[in-house]
Amino acid sequence: MITKSQRNNILFLIPVALLSIPLVAMQFTKEVNWSFSDFAIGGFILFGTAFIIKLILEKFKTTKSRLILIMITLAVLFLVWIELAVGIFGSPFAGS
């Protein structure tokens, strides 16, 4: 059985792992060019999502409600990430 502490460690290591991908890629190719602000915004979004998922896991007891809320949270994360990356919706904060 996984403890709450282990679950939280795993939950907050996922954003670190995801942010390390472009950091490592920048060392090997010029095609990946993230600035400090890119990492700061990405970290804010990813760690914020991890914190929201942590709250969902603590506050809701049924598996069904947890899964539904976590899926909604991840869908919002992906939509915001895609919007910031390529501006799929054409909103002003997409950088265009």
Buried (B, 14 or more C-beta within 10 A) or exposed (E): EEEEEEBBEEBBEBBEEEBEEBEEEEEEEEEEEBEEEBEEBBBEBBBBBBBBBBEBBEEBEEEEEBEEBBEEBEEEBEEBBEBBEEBEEEEEEBEE
